[in-house]
């Protein structure tokens, strides 16, 4: 993205002195629209509500690692087209892998010398304002994907692939486009091609592991992720996928370990608590299940998650286990305004077991809590006619 003197710049740095140094360098180059933050979580809450053209982010933030902040921003859907200058004391492979995946090209590892910082920033501005036609087309394709312009993204991606079929980034981008539509055959093809181009690519291996998950090959995905996570300790999606894969093959201790790793990186990560809750559901430990969800989920979200878990169990003919989850909600979440939905699912579970009287009682309670829920009334009318 071209940078102009009107470009908005966010500085996420550890101290006011570092902010002053870097903002003065930008100011000397004519870029004065800088907004500083010395706490990453505060920056996150602000950045997801306001768009910036350039982010300067330090890895060593006290409350949230800079690389985790960038992953959270990308997953919010509000970012993906911005330029990033990443500052880190010492660049390790696990961080470098994520920077490559996020297409972050500018890294500064020496902030003691003001002249070096100025040279790096000047180089960044010059590069961003003189991108090659290939890079511009790639950026356009990636921006289209982030903005849900999938046909445009695919058309541009196809053009890029024809220009350079041995480009790892392009193959990965095409895989991401097909992944969005759950086209396992084609996403697997392009992720495999990216891994063939670069056998050391943790990015392509991670995405291929996700393909295995989509195909239900959890033993295979768990083995692959286990080999990757030690080298990628900051990769939120990889850790979550590793946890889900191990949960699916009943390796609960390992799944909880991955959940714990995610929570240490990001206490607010809902995927981590849902992973732990999934383990507790599998173990029938409903008290821990609810407690862990309360750390990151509101009342409506908890009911929604537990309802979904119960529905899944019921669909898998584990109706008795589904009822245990529903009844836990009824007993321990009496004031939840969405409890009527749980009673409705209790009724459906009893109908599946042909327990018409229990189903009728649950539907009656559902309508008591939400008289306007017409679907429950329809089921109750049918049961009354049968009786």
SELORO-197966 format. One record per residue (C-alpha): z, x, y negated; residue number from 1. Coordinates in Angstrom, 2 decimals, decimal comma. Each point is the difference from the previous one (the first is absolute). Example, Ala and Ser with C-alpha at 12.3 -4.5 7.8 and 13.67 -1.06 7.14 Angstrom:
residues 2
+---------+---------+---------+-----+
:      zz :      xx :      yy :  nr :
+---------+---------+---------+-----+
:    7,80 :   12,30 :    4,50 :   1 :
:   -0,66 :    1,37 :   -3,44 :   2 :
+---------+---------+---------+-----+
This chain:
residues 387
+---------+---------+---------+-----+
:      zz :      xx :      yy :  nr :
+---------+---------+---------+-----+
:    0,00 :    0,00 :    0,00 :   1 :
:   -1,01 :    1,46 :   -3,35 :   2 :
:    2,92 :    0,83 :   -2,26 :   3 :
:   -0,15 :   -0,69 :   -3,72 :   4 :
:    2,47 :    0,59 :   -2,81 :   5 :
:    0,99 :   -3,67 :    0,43 :   6 :
:    0,86 :    0,43 :    3,69 :   7 :
:    3,53 :   -1,07 :    0,92 :   8 :
:    2,04 :    2,68 :    1,74 :   9 :
:    3,25 :   -0,47 :    1,95 :  10 :
:    2,29 :    3,02 :    0,43 :  11 :
:    2,41 :   -0,28 :    2,96 :  12 :
:    2,05 :    3,18 :   -0,30 :  13 :
:    3,52 :    1,20 :    0,75 :  14 :
:    1,25 :    0,82 :   -3,49 :  15 :
:   -0,54 :   -0,66 :   -3,67 :  16 :
:   -0,81 :    3,67 :   -0,54 :  17 :
:   -2,82 :   -0,17 :    2,57 :  18 :
:   -1,22 :   -3,22 :   -1,61 :  19 :
:    0,01 :    1,68 :   -3,42 :  20 :
:   -1,93 :    3,02 :    1,26 :  21 :
:   -2,74 :   -1,96 :    1,73 :  22 :
:   -0,31 :   -2,75 :   -2,63 :  23 :
:   -0,35 :    2,68 :   -2,72 :  24 :
:   -2,85 :    1,61 :    1,99 :  25 :
:   -1,80 :   -3,32 :    0,28 :  26 :
:    0,66 :   -0,63 :   -3,69 :  27 :
:   -1,49 :    3,37 :   -0,92 :  28 :
:   -3,16 :   -1,01 :    1,91 :  29 :
:   -0,16 :   -3,29 :   -1,93 :  30 :
:    1,50 :   -2,22 :    2,74 :  31 :
:    3,01 :   -1,66 :   -1,59 :  32 :
:    0,42 :   -3,27 :    1,90 :  33 :
:    2,65 :    1,24 :    2,42 :  34 :
:    2,86 :   -2,03 :    1,48 :  35 :
:    2,84 :    2,05 :    1,55 :  36 :
:    2,29 :   -0,78 :    2,94 :  37 :
:    2,77 :    2,15 :    1,46 :  38 :
:    0,76 :   -2,41 :    2,86 :  39 :
:   -2,66 :   -0,81 :    2,58 :  40 :
:    1,32 :   -3,47 :    0,87 :  41 :
:    0,01 :   -0,98 :   -3,67 :  42 :
:   -3,55 :    1,33 :   -0,27 :  43 :
:   -1,08 :   -2,04 :    3,03 :  44 :
:    1,30 :   -3,28 :   -1,43 :  45 :
:   -1,83 :    0,67 :   -3,25 :  46 :
:   -3,22 :    1,38 :    1,45 :  47 :
:   -0,65 :   -2,95 :    2,31 :  48 :
:   -0,07 :   -2,22 :   -3,09 :  49 :
:   -2,04 :    2,27 :   -2,28 :  50 :
:   -3,18 :    1,92 :    0,71 :  51 :
:   -0,25 :    3,72 :   -0,80 :  52 :
:   -3,07 :    2,25 :    0,10 :  53 :
:    1,82 :    3,22 :    0,90 :  54 :
:    3,26 :    0,55 :    1,87 :  55 :
:    1,88 :    3,29 :   -0,14 :  56 :
:    2,53 :   -0,15 :    2,83 :  57 :
:    2,53 :    2,56 :    1,19 :  58 :
:    0,86 :    0,17 :    3,69 :  59 :
:    3,64 :    0,94 :   -0,48 :  60 :
:    1,26 :   -3,19 :   -1,67 :  61 :
:    3,72 :   -0,65 :    0,60 :  62 :
:   -0,22 :   -3,67 :    1,03 :  63 :
:   -3,40 :   -0,26 :    1,74 :  64 :
:   -2,34 :    2,80 :    1,05 :  65 :
:   -3,17 :    0,07 :   -2,09 :  66 :
:   -2,22 :   -0,23 :    3,07 :  67 :
:    1,83 :   -3,15 :    1,09 :  68 :
:   -0,39 :   -1,49 :   -3,48 :  69 :
:   -3,77 :    0,53 :    0,17 :  70 :
:   -0,22 :   -1,68 :    3,41 :  71 :
:    2,00 :   -2,97 :   -1,28 :  72 :
:   -2,27 :   -0,31 :   -3,05 :  73 :
:   -3,14 :    0,06 :    2,14 :  74 :
:    1,39 :   -2,62 :    2,38 :  75 :
:    0,84 :   -2,26 :   -2,96 :  76 :
:   -3,74 :   -0,54 :   -0,53 :  77 :
:    0,29 :    0,86 :   -3,69 :  78 :
:   -1,15 :    3,59 :    0,37 :  79 :
:   -2,74 :    1,96 :    1,73 :  80 :
:   -2,42 :    0,90 :   -2,78 :  81 :
:    2,33 :    2,09 :   -2,17 :  82 :
:    0,01 :    3,80 :   -0,32 :  83 :
:    3,15 :    1,80 :    1,17 :  84 :
:    1,47 :    3,41 :   -0,78 :  85 :
:    2,59 :    0,72 :    2,67 :  86 :
:    2,70 :    2,56 :   -0,74 :  87 :
:    1,93 :    1,62 :    2,85 :  88 :
:    2,03 :    3,20 :    0,34 :  89 :
:   -1,50 :    0,86 :    3,40 :  90 :
:   -2,88 :   -1,85 :    1,63 :  91 :
:    0,53 :   -0,72 :    3,70 :  92 :
:   -2,52 :   -1,29 :    2,54 :  93 :
:    1,72 :   -3,39 :    0,35 :  94 :
:   -0,34 :   -0,66 :   -3,72 :  95 :
:   -3,50 :    1,49 :   -0,21 :  96 :
:   -1,21 :   -2,39 :    2,72 :  97 :
:    1,11 :   -3,03 :   -2,00 :  98 :
:   -1,48 :    1,37 :   -3,23 :  99 :
:   -3,34 :    0,38 :    1,79 : 100 :
:    0,24 :   -3,53 :    1,39 : 101 :
:    0,75 :   -1,38 :   -3,48 : 102 :
:   -2,86 :    2,11 :   -1,40 : 103 :
:    2,30 :    1,87 :   -2,38 : 104 :
:   -1,81 :    3,19 :   -0,95 : 105 :
:    2,20 :    1,58 :   -2,67 : 106 :
:    3,20 :    1,79 :    1,02 : 107 :
:    2,17 :    2,24 :   -2,16 : 108 :
:    2,49 :    2,31 :    1,72 : 109 :
:    1,11 :    2,14 :   -2,93 : 110 :
:    1,63 :   -1,71 :   -2,99 : 111 :
:    1,83 :    2,99 :   -1,50 : 112 :
:   -2,97 :    1,30 :   -1,97 : 113 :
:   -1,16 :   -2,37 :   -2,73 : 114 :
:   -3,42 :    1,64 :   -0,11 : 115 :
:   -0,58 :   -0,65 :    3,71 : 116 :
:    0,94 :   -3,66 :   -0,49 : 117 :
:   -2,40 :   -0,27 :   -2,93 : 118 :
:   -2,80 :    1,61 :    2,02 : 119 :
:    0,58 :   -2,42 :    2,87 : 120 :
:    0,00 :   -3,06 :   -2,25 : 121 :
:   -3,09 :    1,21 :   -1,85 : 122 :
:   -1,76 :    0,61 :    3,32 : 123 :
:    0,95 :   -3,51 :    1,19 : 124 :
:   -1,41 :   -1,62 :   -3,14 : 125 :
:   -3,21 :    2,02 :    0,19 : 126 :
:   -0,50 :   -0,80 :    3,70 : 127 :
:    0,69 :   -3,73 :   -0,41 : 128 :
:   -2,45 :   -0,23 :   -2,89 : 129 :
:   -2,76 :    1,86 :    1,88 : 130 :
:    0,05 :   -1,46 :    3,51 : 131 :
:   -3,01 :    0,48 :    2,27 : 132 :
:   -2,21 :   -3,04 :    0,74 : 133 :
:    1,25 :    0,06 :    3,61 : 134 :
:    3,66 :   -0,02 :   -1,08 : 135 :
:   -0,63 :   -2,77 :   -2,53 : 136 :
:   -1,63 :   -2,13 :    2,70 : 137 :
:    2,93 :    0,72 :    2,34 : 138 :
:    2,50 :   -1,01 :   -2,69 : 139 :
:   -2,02 :   -3,16 :   -0,67 : 140 :
:    0,03 :   -0,88 :    3,73 : 141 :
:    3,73 :    0,60 :    0,27 : 142 :
:    0,68 :   -2,05 :   -3,14 : 143 :
:   -2,10 :   -2,86 :    1,42 : 144 :
:    2,08 :    0,09 :    3,20 : 145 :
:    3,28 :   -0,08 :   -1,96 : 146 :
:   -1,30 :   -2,95 :   -2,02 : 147 :
:   -1,11 :   -1,99 :    3,07 : 148 :
:   -3,70 :    0,43 :   -0,78 : 149 :
:   -0,65 :    0,74 :    3,66 : 150 :
:   -3,78 :   -0,45 :    0,07 : 151 :
:   -0,40 :    2,33 :   -2,96 : 152 :
:    2,37 :    2,52 :    1,60 : 153 :
:   -1,97 :   -0,06 :    3,26 : 154 :
:   -3,36 :    0,32 :   -1,75 : 155 :
:    1,18 :    3,03 :   -1,99 : 156 :
:    1,74 :    1,48 :    3,03 : 157 :
:   -3,17 :   -0,32 :    2,04 : 158 :
:   -1,97 :    1,80 :   -2,72 : 159 :
:    2,57 :    2,81 :   -0,05 : 160 :
:   -0,11 :    0,30 :    3,79 : 161 :
:   -3,78 :    0,31 :   -0,07 : 162 :
:    0,31 :    2,75 :   -2,62 : 163 :
:    2,69 :    1,91 :    1,90 : 164 :
:    0,92 :   -1,26 :    3,52 : 165 :
:    2,28 :    3,02 :    0,50 : 166 :
:    2,34 :   -0,93 :   -2,88 : 167 :
:    3,48 :   -0,77 :    1,36 : 168 :
:    1,01 :   -2,07 :   -3,04 : 169 :
:   -3,08 :   -2,20 :    0,26 : 170 :
:    0,50 :   -0,63 :    3,73 : 171 :
:    3,63 :   -0,89 :   -0,63 : 172 :
:   -0,99 :   -2,34 :   -2,84 : 173 :
:   -2,47 :   -1,84 :    2,24 : 174 :
:    2,69 :   -0,25 :    2,66 : 175 :
:    2,34 :   -1,52 :   -2,60 : 176 :
:   -2,64 :   -2,56 :   -0,98 : 177 :
:   -0,40 :   -1,13 :    3,62 : 178 :
:    3,78 :    0,11 :    0,52 : 179 :
:    0,41 :   -2,53 :   -2,78 : 180 :
:   -2,01 :   -2,45 :    2,12 : 181 :
:    1,66 :    1,08 :    3,25 : 182 :
:   -3,35 :    1,20 :    1,37 : 183 :
:    1,55 :    2,28 :    2,60 : 184 :
:   -3,28 :    1,25 :    1,45 : 185 :
:   -1,37 :    1,33 :   -3,30 : 186 :
:    3,29 :    1,18 :   -1,49 : 187 :
:    0,65 :    1,97 :    3,19 : 188 :
:   -3,49 :    1,49 :   -0,21 : 189 :
:    0,40 :    1,28 :   -3,55 : 190 :
:    3,59 :    1,23 :    0,42 : 191 :
:   -1,09 :    1,85 :    3,15 : 192 :
:   -2,90 :    1,50 :   -1,96 : 193 :
:    2,41 :    1,18 :   -2,73 : 194 :
:    2,23 :    1,60 :    2,64 : 195 :
:   -3,04 :    1,67 :    1,58 : 196 :
:   -0,95 :    1,46 :   -3,39 : 197 :
:    3,56 :    1,25 :   -0,53 : 198 :
:    2,02 :    0,21 :    3,26 : 199 :
:    3,08 :    0,96 :   -2,03 : 200 :
:   -0,13 :   -3,17 :   -2,09 : 201 :
:    3,32 :   -1,83 :    0,19 : 202 :
:   -1,56 :   -2,80 :   -2,06 : 203 :
:   -2,75 :   -0,77 :    2,50 : 204 :
:    2,42 :    0,35 :    2,93 : 205 :
:    2,44 :   -2,42 :   -1,63 : 206 :
:   -2,71 :   -2,57 :   -0,60 : 207 :
:   -1,30 :    0,42 :    3,55 : 208 :
:    3,54 :   -0,65 :    1,22 : 209 :
:   -0,07 :   -3,26 :   -1,95 : 210 :
:   -3,23 :   -0,90 :    1,85 : 211 :
:    1,78 :    0,53 :    3,30 : 212 :
:    2,75 :   -2,35 :   -1,19 : 213 :
:   -2,56 :   -2,67 :   -0,90 : 214 :
:   -1,46 :    0,34 :    3,48 : 215 :
:    3,44 :   -0,41 :    1,57 : 216 :
:    0,02 :    3,57 :    1,33 : 217 :
:    3,60 :    0,63 :   -1,08 : 218 :
:    0,76 :    2,81 :    2,45 : 219 :
:   -2,98 :    1,88 :   -1,36 : 220 :
:    0,87 :   -0,67 :   -3,65 : 221 :
:    3,68 :    0,88 :    0,51 : 222 :
:   -0,94 :    3,33 :    1,55 : 223 :
:   -2,39 :    0,81 :   -2,85 : 224 :
:    2,44 :   -0,97 :   -2,76 : 225 :
:    2,81 :    1,95 :    1,63 : 226 :
:   -2,16 :    3,13 :   -0,25 : 227 :
:   -0,73 :   -0,70 :   -3,68 : 228 :
:    3,23 :   -1,12 :   -1,66 : 229 :
:    1,82 :    3,34 :    0,16 : 230 :
:   -2,84 :    1,51 :   -2,03 : 231 :
:   -0,12 :   -2,98 :   -2,37 : 232 :
:    3,65 :   -0,82 :   -0,80 : 233 :
:   -0,83 :   -1,79 :   -3,27 : 234 :
:   -2,77 :   -2,27 :    1,32 : 235 :
:    1,40 :   -3,54 :   -0,21 : 236 :
:   -2,85 :   -1,79 :    1,81 : 237 :
:   -0,09 :    2,58 :    2,79 : 238 :
:    3,75 :   -0,25 :    0,57 : 239 :
:   -0,21 :   -3,80 :    0,04 : 240 :
:   -2,90 :    0,02 :    2,46 : 241 :
:    1,88 :    2,47 :    2,19 : 242 :
:    3,00 :   -2,34 :    0,00 : 243 :
:   -2,06 :   -3,09 :    0,82 : 244 :
:   -1,79 :    1,83 :    2,84 : 245 :
:    3,28 :    1,08 :    1,55 : 246 :
:    1,47 :   -3,48 :   -0,41 : 247 :
:   -2,98 :   -1,44 :    1,87 : 248 :
:    0,68 :    2,27 :    2,99 : 249 :
:    3,74 :   -0,80 :   -0,08 : 250 :
:    1,11 :    3,41 :   -1,27 : 251 :
:    2,56 :   -1,49 :   -2,34 : 252 :
:    1,96 :    3,13 :   -0,87 : 253 :
:   -3,16 :    1,74 :   -1,19 : 254 :
:   -1,09 :   -3,06 :   -1,99 : 255 :
:    3,37 :   -0,15 :   -1,78 : 256 :
:   -0,25 :    3,72 :   -0,72 : 257 :
:   -3,33 :   -0,48 :   -1,78 : 258 :
:    1,41 :   -2,95 :   -1,91 : 259 :
:    2,91 :    2,18 :   -1,13 : 260 :
:   -2,40 :    2,73 :   -1,15 : 261 :
:   -1,91 :   -2,50 :   -2,15 : 262 :
:    3,20 :   -1,42 :   -1,53 : 263 :
:    1,15 :    3,50 :   -0,97 : 264 :
:   -3,25 :    0,45 :   -1,90 : 265 :
:   -0,03 :   -3,51 :   -1,50 : 266 :
:    3,08 :   -2,22 :    0,24 : 267 :
:   -2,00 :   -3,05 :   -1,12 : 268 :
:   -2,71 :    0,31 :    2,69 : 269 :
:   -0,27 :   -3,41 :    1,67 : 270 :
:   -2,06 :    1,36 :    2,89 : 271 :
:    2,95 :    2,20 :    1,02 : 272 :
:    2,51 :   -2,85 :    0,14 : 273 :
:   -2,48 :   -2,28 :    1,77 : 274 :
:   -0,56 :    2,72 :    2,58 : 275 :
:    3,75 :    0,25 :    0,61 : 276 :
:    0,25 :   -3,79 :    0,14 : 277 :
:   -2,77 :   -0,03 :    2,61 : 278 :
:    2,03 :    2,38 :    2,15 : 279 :
:    3,12 :   -2,16 :   -0,31 : 280 :
:   -1,99 :   -3,13 :    0,89 : 281 :
:   -1,30 :    1,73 :    3,13 : 282 :
:    3,58 :    0,91 :    0,88 : 283 :
:    1,35 :   -3,48 :   -0,78 : 284 :
:    2,26 :    1,44 :   -2,72 : 285 :
:   -0,47 :   -2,73 :   -2,60 : 286 :
:    2,99 :    0,93 :   -2,17 : 287 :
:   -1,38 :    3,49 :   -0,69 : 288 :
:   -3,46 :   -1,52 :   -0,39 : 289 :
:    1,08 :   -2,18 :   -2,91 : 290 :
:    2,22 :    2,65 :   -1,60 : 291 :
:   -2,76 :    2,59 :   -0,14 : 292 :
:   -2,46 :   -2,47 :   -1,56 : 293 :
:    2,46 :   -0,83 :   -2,78 : 294 :
:   -0,34 :    3,57 :   -1,30 : 295 :
:   -3,56 :   -0,58 :   -1,26 : 296 :
:   -0,88 :   -3,69 :    0,43 : 297 :
:    0,86 :   -3,11 :   -1,99 : 298 :
:    1,04 :   -3,26 :    1,67 : 299 :
:   -3,48 :   -1,42 :    0,20 : 300 :
:   -1,38 :    3,24 :    1,41 : 301 :
:    2,72 :    0,16 :    2,68 : 302 :
:   -0,68 :   -3,55 :    1,12 : 303 :
:   -3,73 :    0,69 :   -0,01 : 304 :
:    0,39 :    3,16 :    2,08 : 305 :
:    2,36 :   -1,59 :    2,53 : 306 :
:   -2,18 :   -3,10 :    0,25 : 307 :
:   -3,03 :    2,18 :    0,68 : 308 :
:    1,92 :    1,97 :    2,63 : 309 :
:    1,11 :   -3,22 :    1,68 : 310 :
:   -3,52 :   -1,46 :   -0,07 : 311 :
:   -1,37 :    3,18 :    1,59 : 312 :
:    2,57 :   -0,16 :    2,79 : 313 :
:   -0,75 :   -3,69 :    0,55 : 314 :
:   -3,73 :    0,74 :    0,21 : 315 :
:    0,79 :    2,64 :    2,59 : 316 :
:    1,88 :   -2,66 :    2,02 : 317 :
:    3,37 :    1,53 :   -0,87 : 318 :
:    1,13 :   -3,33 :   -1,44 : 319 :
:    3,68 :    0,46 :    0,86 : 320 :
:    0,09 :    3,30 :   -1,94 : 321 :
:   -1,79 :   -1,68 :   -2,90 : 322 :
:    2,68 :   -2,72 :   -0,06 : 323 :
:    2,72 :    2,66 :   -0,14 : 324 :
:   -1,53 :    1,39 :   -3,20 : 325 :
:   -0,35 :   -3,47 :   -1,52 : 326 :
:    3,58 :   -0,97 :    0,85 : 327 :
:    1,28 :    3,27 :   -1,45 : 328 :
:   -1,67 :   -0,98 :   -3,28 : 329 :
:    1,58 :   -3,47 :    0,13 : 330 :
:    3,48 :    1,39 :    0,66 : 331 :
:   -0,02 :    2,90 :   -2,44 : 332 :
:   -2,33 :   -1,05 :   -2,81 : 333 :
:    1,22 :   -3,52 :   -0,72 : 334 :
:   -0,63 :    0,18 :   -3,75 : 335 :
:   -3,53 :    1,34 :    0,28 : 336 :
:   -2,36 :   -2,45 :   -1,77 : 337 :
:   -2,73 :    0,64 :    2,57 : 338 :
:    2,09 :   -0,91 :    3,03 : 339 :
:   -2,02 :   -3,19 :    0,49 : 340 :
:   -2,88 :    2,15 :    1,29 : 341 :
:    2,29 :    1,45 :    2,67 : 342 :
:    0,97 :   -3,50 :    1,18 : 343 :
:   -3,69 :   -0,88 :    0,20 : 344 :
:   -0,65 :    2,99 :    2,24 : 345 :
:    3,04 :   -0,91 :    2,11 : 346 :
:   -1,65 :   -3,37 :    0,53 : 347 :
:   -3,30 :    1,60 :    1,01 : 348 :
:    1,76 :    2,28 :    2,47 : 349 :
:    1,81 :   -2,95 :    1,60 : 350 :
:   -3,26 :   -1,94 :    0,18 : 351 :
:   -1,49 :    2,93 :    1,88 : 352 :
:    2,91 :   -0,26 :    2,44 : 353 :
:   -0,47 :   -3,81 :    0,08 : 354 :
:    3,51 :   -0,50 :   -1,42 : 355 :
:   -0,94 :   -3,04 :   -2,09 : 356 :
:    3,52 :   -0,99 :   -0,99 : 357 :
:    0,84 :    3,49 :   -1,34 : 358 :
:   -3,35 :    0,07 :   -1,80 : 359 :
:    0,76 :   -3,37 :   -1,62 : 360 :
:    3,39 :    1,24 :   -1,22 : 361 :
:   -1,53 :    3,16 :   -1,48 : 362 :
:   -2,73 :   -1,98 :   -1,79 : 363 :
:    2,60 :   -2,39 :   -1,41 : 364 :
:    1,99 :    2,92 :   -1,36 : 365 :
:   -3,18 :    1,55 :   -1,40 : 366 :
:   -0,81 :   -3,19 :   -1,91 : 367 :
:    3,60 :   -0,29 :   -1,20 : 368 :
:   -0,42 :    3,41 :   -1,66 : 369 :
:   -3,57 :   -0,68 :   -1,21 : 370 :
:   -0,86 :   -3,73 :   -0,04 : 371 :
:   -3,50 :    0,70 :   -1,29 : 372 :
:   -1,04 :    2,15 :    2,96 : 373 :
:   -2,71 :   -2,34 :    1,34 : 374 :
:   -0,88 :    2,15 :    3,01 : 375 :
:    3,51 :   -0,41 :    1,41 : 376 :
:   -0,15 :   -3,75 :   -0,67 : 377 :
:   -3,27 :   -0,22 :    1,94 : 378 :
:    1,53 :    1,71 :    3,04 : 379 :
:    3,10 :   -2,20 :   -0,20 : 380 :
:   -2,16 :   -3,18 :   -0,16 : 381 :
:   -1,85 :    1,11 :    3,12 : 382 :
:    3,25 :    0,62 :    1,86 : 383 :
:    1,34 :   -3,40 :   -1,08 : 384 :
:   -3,12 :   -1,72 :    1,40 : 385 :
:    0,38 :    1,83 :    3,30 : 386 :
:    3,63 :   -1,06 :    0,24 : 387 :
+---------+---------+---------+-----+
